[in-house]
């Protein structure tokens, strides 16, 4: 009899637990599932348009010099804010090294309205472009009165391409080849004084970079640990804290000098 009672008790307890698990599996969760996104060569064209165009008296190459290598801005692709993410989606993403689960608020900090999100990310990108121009010209000792820079990178929002924009501008205006013929990828915000900041999603961006042929990845110094955790084989991680430091690292790569590493 005691054994029967215990069995019945377990059955009675198990039924509501199973029901709760079933509800939890079907309930929407406040997460987004992200994966490696597109890359764009800021030294070339993206979707038929030149990403960086330089003109003015201080442009030695006429704004149309072709670089031997590439500077790849990297992105992540996340589920849209209206997409329902359930427990099963989260578990599958955790088990998949090519995907990541991120709090929805970190991906879409302004809410769930698609138009509001697009306006926000577009504004961030435009501000990032303006700041990248200021940082690059400051590095070169030039002003916007001497050289005009236009940046065009459609369908890529947010501020995370700031560092790559600044490097691309320096490459175009200076007339040299920063890449040394390599495919170099990276990410990072930048301010007008050339300081590089973290962006999030770095492990997925390194996967996108390697997938598209990059052998070097410029990573904000603060995110070295995150980048190391999922570093794909064949990709060299180079930490950067400033635009000047990034340029020094690229110069060392070209000349066979000592290059910092994560």
C-alpha positions as CSV (number, residue, x, y, z in Angstrom):
1,X,0.0,0.0,0.0
2,X,2.7,2.6,0.8
3,X,4.4,1.8,-2.5
4,X,1.1,2.4,-4.3
5,X,0.5,5.7,-2.5
6,X,4.0,6.9,-3.4
7,X,3.3,6.0,-7.1
8,X,0.0,7.8,-7.1
9,X,1.6,10.8,-5.4
10,X,4.4,11.0,-8.0
11,X,1.8,10.7,-10.7
12,X,-0.3,13.5,-9.2
13,X,2.8,15.7,-8.8
14,X,4.2,14.9,-12.3
15,X,1.1,15.9,-14.2
16,X,1.2,19.6,-13.2
17,X,5.0,19.7,-13.7
18,X,4.6,18.3,-17.2
19,X,1.9,20.8,-17.9
20,X,4.1,23.7,-16.7
21,X,7.0,22.5,-18.9
22,X,4.6,22.3,-21.9
23,X,3.4,25.8,-21.3
24,X,7.0,27.0,-20.9
25,X,8.0,25.4,-24.2
26,X,5.3,27.2,-26.0
27,X,5.5,30.6,-24.3
28,X,7.2,33.5,-26.1
29,X,10.5,34.5,-24.5
30,X,12.2,38.0,-24.5
31,X,15.2,36.8,-26.6
32,X,16.4,37.2,-30.1
33,X,18.4,34.5,-32.0
34,X,21.3,35.8,-33.9
35,X,23.7,34.4,-36.5
36,X,26.6,35.7,-38.6
37,X,25.4,38.4,-41.0
38,X,26.8,40.0,-44.2
39,X,30.2,41.6,-44.6
40,X,30.9,44.7,-46.8
41,X,34.2,45.8,-48.2
42,X,34.4,49.5,-47.3
43,X,37.2,50.0,-49.8
44,X,35.0,48.8,-52.7
45,X,31.4,48.6,-53.8
46,X,28.4,47.3,-51.9
47,X,25.3,46.6,-53.9
48,X,26.6,48.5,-56.9
49,X,27.7,51.7,-55.1
50,X,31.1,52.8,-54.0
51,X,31.1,52.7,-50.1
52,X,33.6,55.5,-49.7
53,X,34.0,58.4,-52.1
54,X,36.7,61.0,-51.5
55,X,37.1,64.3,-53.4
56,X,39.0,67.6,-52.9
57,X,42.5,69.0,-53.1
58,X,43.8,66.6,-50.5
59,X,42.7,63.4,-52.2
60,X,45.9,62.2,-54.0
61,X,44.2,59.3,-55.7
62,X,41.2,61.0,-57.1
63,X,38.9,58.9,-54.9
64,X,38.8,56.0,-57.2
65,X,42.0,54.1,-56.4
66,X,41.5,50.3,-56.1
67,X,43.0,48.7,-53.1
68,X,44.7,45.3,-53.4
69,X,43.0,44.0,-50.3
70,X,39.8,44.5,-48.5
71,X,38.5,46.0,-45.3
72,X,35.4,44.1,-44.3
73,X,32.8,45.6,-42.0
74,X,30.9,42.8,-40.3
75,X,27.4,42.4,-39.0
76,X,25.0,40.0,-37.3
77,X,21.6,38.9,-38.4
78,X,19.0,38.6,-35.7
79,X,15.4,37.5,-35.6
80,X,13.0,40.4,-36.1
81,X,11.3,42.0,-33.0
82,X,7.9,40.5,-34.0
83,X,9.4,37.0,-34.3
84,X,8.2,34.7,-31.5
85,X,11.2,32.9,-29.8
86,X,10.3,29.9,-27.7
87,X,12.2,27.7,-25.4
88,X,12.9,25.1,-28.1
89,X,14.4,27.9,-30.3
90,X,16.6,29.0,-27.4
91,X,17.8,25.4,-26.7
92,X,18.6,24.8,-30.4
93,X,20.5,28.1,-30.7
94,X,22.5,27.3,-27.5
95,X,23.5,24.0,-29.0
96,X,24.5,25.5,-32.4
97,X,27.9,27.2,-32.4
98,X,26.9,29.3,-35.4
99,X,24.1,31.0,-33.5
100,X,23.6,32.9,-30.3
101,X,20.8,33.8,-28.0
102,X,20.7,37.5,-27.0
103,X,18.3,39.5,-24.8
104,X,15.9,41.2,-27.2
105,X,16.4,44.5,-25.4
106,X,20.1,44.4,-26.3
107,X,19.3,43.9,-30.0
108,X,16.3,46.2,-30.2
109,X,16.8,48.8,-27.3
110,X,14.0,51.1,-28.6
111,X,11.1,48.7,-28.6
112,X,9.3,46.4,-31.0
113,X,8.0,48.8,-33.6
114,X,9.8,48.0,-36.9
115,X,9.7,51.6,-38.2
116,X,11.0,53.0,-34.9
117,X,13.8,50.5,-34.9
118,X,14.8,51.3,-38.5
119,X,14.8,55.0,-37.7
120,X,16.9,54.4,-34.6
121,X,19.5,52.2,-36.4
122,X,19.7,54.5,-39.4
123,X,20.3,57.5,-37.1
124,X,23.0,55.6,-35.3
125,X,24.7,54.7,-38.6
126,X,24.5,58.3,-39.9
127,X,26.1,59.6,-36.6
128,X,28.7,56.9,-36.8
129,X,29.6,57.9,-40.3
130,X,30.0,61.6,-39.4
131,X,32.2,60.7,-36.4
132,X,34.3,58.3,-38.5
133,X,34.9,61.1,-41.0
134,X,35.9,63.5,-38.2
135,X,38.2,60.8,-36.6
136,X,39.9,59.9,-39.9
137,X,40.5,63.5,-41.0
138,X,41.8,64.4,-37.5
139,X,44.3,61.4,-37.8
140,X,45.4,62.8,-41.2
141,X,45.7,66.4,-39.9
142,X,43.1,67.6,-42.4
143,X,39.8,69.4,-42.2
144,X,36.5,69.0,-44.0
145,X,37.2,72.2,-45.9
146,X,40.1,70.4,-47.7
147,X,38.5,67.1,-48.5
148,X,34.9,65.9,-48.9
149,X,34.0,62.3,-47.9
150,X,30.8,60.5,-48.8
151,X,29.8,57.2,-47.2
152,X,27.2,54.8,-48.6
153,X,26.4,51.5,-47.0
154,X,22.8,50.6,-47.4
155,X,21.0,48.1,-45.2
156,X,23.6,48.1,-42.5
157,X,22.4,50.0,-39.4
158,X,23.9,50.9,-36.0
159,X,27.3,52.3,-35.1
160,X,29.5,49.2,-35.2
161,X,31.2,50.0,-38.6
162,X,32.7,53.2,-37.3
163,X,36.3,51.9,-37.0
164,X,36.2,50.3,-40.5
165,X,34.8,53.5,-42.0
166,X,37.6,55.5,-40.4
167,X,40.3,53.1,-41.7
168,X,38.8,53.1,-45.1
169,X,38.8,56.9,-45.3
170,X,42.5,57.0,-44.2
171,X,43.3,54.4,-46.9
172,X,41.5,56.4,-49.6
173,X,42.9,59.8,-48.6
174,X,46.4,58.7,-47.7
175,X,46.9,56.9,-51.0
176,X,48.5,53.8,-49.4
177,X,47.2,50.3,-49.0
178,X,46.5,49.6,-45.4
179,X,45.6,46.0,-46.0
180,X,48.9,44.9,-47.6
181,X,46.8,42.8,-50.0
182,X,45.0,41.0,-47.2
183,X,41.3,40.5,-46.4
184,X,41.0,42.3,-43.1
185,X,37.8,42.4,-41.2
186,X,36.7,44.0,-37.9
187,X,34.2,45.9,-35.9
188,X,34.0,48.6,-33.3
189,X,32.5,52.0,-32.7
190,X,34.7,55.1,-32.9
191,X,34.5,58.6,-31.4
192,X,35.8,61.8,-32.9
193,X,39.1,61.5,-31.0
194,X,39.7,58.0,-32.5
195,X,38.8,55.9,-29.5
196,X,37.4,52.5,-30.3
197,X,34.5,51.0,-28.3
198,X,32.8,47.7,-27.9
199,X,29.8,46.6,-30.0
200,X,28.5,43.2,-29.0
201,X,28.0,40.1,-31.1
202,X,31.8,39.8,-31.8
203,X,31.9,35.9,-31.8
204,X,29.3,35.8,-34.6
205,X,31.1,38.6,-36.5
206,X,34.4,36.6,-36.5
207,X,32.5,33.7,-38.0
208,X,31.1,36.0,-40.8
209,X,34.6,37.3,-41.4
210,X,36.2,33.9,-41.7
211,X,33.4,32.7,-43.9
212,X,34.0,35.5,-46.3
213,X,37.8,34.9,-46.5
214,X,39.3,37.3,-43.9
215,X,42.5,36.2,-42.2
216,X,42.8,39.1,-39.7
217,X,40.1,40.5,-37.4
218,X,40.4,43.9,-35.7
219,X,38.5,43.6,-32.4
220,X,37.8,46.2,-29.7
221,X,40.3,45.6,-27.0
222,X,37.5,45.2,-24.4
223,X,36.0,42.3,-26.3
224,X,39.1,40.2,-26.8
225,X,37.9,37.5,-24.4
226,X,34.6,37.2,-26.2
227,X,36.3,37.0,-29.5
228,X,38.7,34.3,-28.3
229,X,35.9,32.1,-27.0
230,X,34.6,31.3,-30.5
231,X,37.6,32.2,-32.7
232,X,37.4,30.3,-36.0
233,X,40.5,28.5,-37.2
234,X,42.7,30.6,-39.5
235,X,41.6,34.0,-38.1
236,X,44.1,36.2,-36.3
237,X,42.6,38.5,-33.6
238,X,44.2,41.9,-33.3
239,X,43.0,44.1,-30.4
240,X,42.6,47.8,-31.0
241,X,41.8,50.6,-28.6
242,X,42.3,53.6,-30.9
243,X,42.4,54.4,-34.6
244,X,46.1,55.2,-34.3
245,X,46.7,51.8,-32.7
246,X,44.7,50.1,-35.5
247,X,46.9,51.9,-38.1
248,X,50.0,50.8,-36.2
249,X,48.9,47.2,-36.2
250,X,48.1,47.2,-39.9
251,X,51.5,48.8,-40.6
252,X,53.2,46.1,-38.6
253,X,51.2,43.4,-40.5
254,X,52.4,44.8,-43.8
255,X,56.0,45.2,-42.7
256,X,56.4,42.0,-40.7
257,X,56.6,43.8,-37.4
258,X,55.3,42.8,-34.0
259,X,51.5,42.7,-34.0
260,X,49.4,42.6,-30.8
261,X,47.2,39.6,-30.3
262,X,44.1,38.8,-28.2
